[in-house]
Amino acid sequence: MTLISNQNEYKSPLMRHLYLLIRTTKEERNDWDVPIFMFFSGLVGVISSLFIGFIINDLVISIVLGALLALIPYLFLRLKLSNIRYLMGQEFLSIVQKLTQNYNSANFDMYYALTETQKEIQNHQLRKVIIKLVSDLQVSRNESELRDSIQIFTYTAGSNWSKRLGSIILKSYLHGENVINALMTLTKQIEDTEEMLEEAKSETLDVVYNGYFTIPAFIGFLLLGYYSSGAQDWFQLQFRNSVTLFLFILSSVGVIFSIIISVFLKQPKNDL
């Protein structure tokens, strides 16, 4: 079975996850996005394994480190999505408020309300999210495609609030229901929980700072070794010895993942 762009054809949860991730972080759509991404990630892993294996001459360790490095393209996409979700979380209340006002003034026409709402969003990245939703809804030909379009939006926002909003939009589109009360209730609930969420976010700052601290700590230890042993001896000990070279590579990979995790924690979802 060939892999195609319609997410309904992706039966595997992993393939569906990759499709949604790429679909929400890439502006242009290609039928081979998922296979190309998997091939590129695999190529990164193979090249990294061969390079590390050539340096340290250990098959198991080179495969493990190569597999970790193969995850980096995926993690970069996750970071991009995390940034979008963070922005969505910061502005989600404002978006819902604007949508509620426009929906009410448009005589309960959800498509027109969404169109007007995207015009009022200042952030270019967030506006593209709503534009994509409006465009996908416009070309949806049946209930399945409507649900898929809304799933792209809720996956992009990545919060329980967005799932609630997506359900409200779907009810309005599928059944022509007047959802003004549901929108007003959602707005009130978000307002009531925002203060509590702000307090919870502040508790993760120490972990974030510890993650960033690995960069100066790593550089500091390298400089300490350099000045304590002398330039020529340090290079010989650090890069001509298999044990110290392995520790250097392992520490470098650890620092990369530490920074990535810190960025994730720095941008938590504005959610329940």
N, C-alpha and C positions, 0 to 999 in steps of 0.2 A: 504494500500500500504506500503510495507516495504521500509526502507531506505537502499540504497546500495551505493557502492563507486563511481559509474559512475556519474559524476556531471550532465550529461544530464538528470538523473532521479530526480534531485532535482528541482522541479518546484517552490518552495517557495524561494523568494529572500534571506530570512534569512538562510535557509538551504544551499543554494548555496554559500552565503558569508562565512558560517562556514566551508564548504568543502574547499573552496579556501584558507582560513586562515590556516586550519590545514595542507592542502596539501603543502603549501609553508613553513611551520615552522617545519614540522616533516619529518625526513629522511625516516622512514619506513612507508609503506602504509598499512592500514588495512581497510577491508570492513565496519567495525563498528566504525570508528573513530568519526564520527559526533554523533551517538547515545550515545557512551560511554562518549564523552566530555559533552554532554547535561545532561546526568545522573549524572556525577561527579559534574558539576556546581550546579545542582539542589540539590544534597546531601549537598554540602557546604552551600547553602542557608537555607535548612531545619534545619541542625544541628546548624547553627549560630542563626537562629530565636528561636529555642528551648532554647539554652543556654542564649541568651540575655533576652528572655521572663522569664526564671527562675530567672534571676538576678533582673530585674527591674519590673516584673509583669505587663507589658503593651503589649497587643496583637498587636495593630496597629504599635507601634514603633518597636517592635521586628521583625515584618514582613518587614517593610521598610528597617531596617538596615540589615536584613538577605538577602533581595533582592540585596542590594548594595554589600554585601560581596560575593554573588553568581556571581557577575560580575568580581571578581578578576582573576579567571582562564582565562577568555576571555581577560582581560586587559594584563595579562602576555604574552599571545600569540601575542597580538598586539604590545607589547613592543619588543618582539623578532623579529617580522616582521619589526617594525620601525627601529631596529638596522640594519637589512639586507638592508632595503631601504636607510638608511643613507649611508652605505658603498657603495651601488650601485650608489648613487648620487655622492659620492666623486670620484668614479672611472669610471663613465659611459662614460665620454668623452674619456678616455684612452681605454676603451673596444671598443667603436665605431671606434676609430682610428685604433686599431689593427685589428678589423674585416674588415675594409675597405682595409687595406694593404693586408691581407691574401686573401680576396675575389678577389682582383685584381691579385695577384700572382698565385692564384689557377685557373686561367682561368674562373672566375665567377662561381665557384662551391660553393654554400652557405654552404652545409653540411661540406665540407672539410674545408672551412674558419672558421666555428664555432668550429670545432674540433681542429684546430691549435690555435685559439684564446684562448680557455680554457687552453691550455698548457702554455700560456704566462702570465696568471693571477697569481700573487703571493699570494693574499689573499685566504686562503683555503675556506672560507665561500662563497666568490664570485665565485670561481671556481666551487663549487658544484652547484650553480645556473645555470651556463652555461652547465655543464655536464648533469644536469637534463633536460634542454631544448634539448640538442643533443640527449639524450636517448629517450625522448618522441617523438621527430620528427622521429627518426629511426623506432619506432614501430607503428607509426600512419598509419592506413590502408586506410583512406579516408580523404576528405576535412574537415569533421566535427571534426575528431580527430586531424587533423593538427591545426585547429583553437583553439581547446581546449588546445593543448600543448602550443601554443603561448600565450593563455590567462593566463595560469599558470605563464609564464615568465613575462608578462606585469603586472600581479597582484603583483608578487614578487617585481619587481622594483618600481611599483606604481607611475610612472611619465608619463607625456605626451610624453617625449622623448622616453620612452620605448614602448609606444603605436605606435609611429611613426616607431621605429625600428622593432617592431613586424609586422607591416603592410608591411614593406619592405621585411622582411624575408618571409612572406606569399606569396607575389608576386613572389619572386624568386622560391619558392617551387612549388606553384600551376601552374604558367604559364611559368616558365622557363625564366622569363624576366631578362635582364641585368640591375641590380639595382645599378651599381657603381656610377652613377650620383646622385641618391637619397641618397646613403650613404655619399658621399662627401658633399652634401648640408646640410644633418643633422649634420655632423661634424662641418661645418662652423657656423651653427645657434647656436649650443651648445657653441662653443667658444665665440661667440659674446655676449651671455647672462650671462655667468658665473660671470663676474665682477659685474653686476647689482644684481645678486642673492646674492652674498657675502655681499653687503651692506644691503640688506633686512634682512638677517639672524642676523646681529648684533643688530637689533632693538628689538629682542625678549629676549636678555640676561637678562634685568632687571626683566622680568616676571619669568624667570627660577630661578634667584637667590631668588626672593620672595617666590617661591614655596619651595625651599630647606630650607629657613629660618624658616619654620614652625617646623622643627625638634628641633633645639636648643631653639626656643621660647616655644614649648610645654614642653620640659625637664626643661627649666628655670623656668616656672611657677609652675611646680610640686615641684622643689627644694625650691622655694620661700615659697610655702605653707607649706612644710615640716619644714623648719627652723623657720618659724614664729609661728607655732602652736605646735611644738614638735612632736616627732615621734609617740607616742601612740595616741595623739589627732588627728594628721593628718590622720592616717590610719582609725580611727573611722569615721572622717568626710568625708573622700574621698570614702571609700568602704562600709560603713555601712549605708549611707544615699542614698535613691533612686535617689534624684535629682542630687547630685554631682557625683554619679556613672554613671548616664545617660550622664551627660556632659562629663565625662571622656571617655566613650565609643564613644560618638559622635565625640569628639575631635580626638581620635585615628583613627577613620575611615576617618575623614577629612584630617588628616596628610598623611595617606596612599594614598588617592586619589590626594592630592596635589603633592606628590613626583612623582606619576605616570604621572600626567599631565606635570610636569616639565621635566621629561625625554623625553616625546613626543616632547615638544617644543625645547628641547636642540638638537634634531636630526631632523631638518626640511628636507623636500625633496628638492633636487637640481633640481628645476623644474620651469616652467614658472608660 
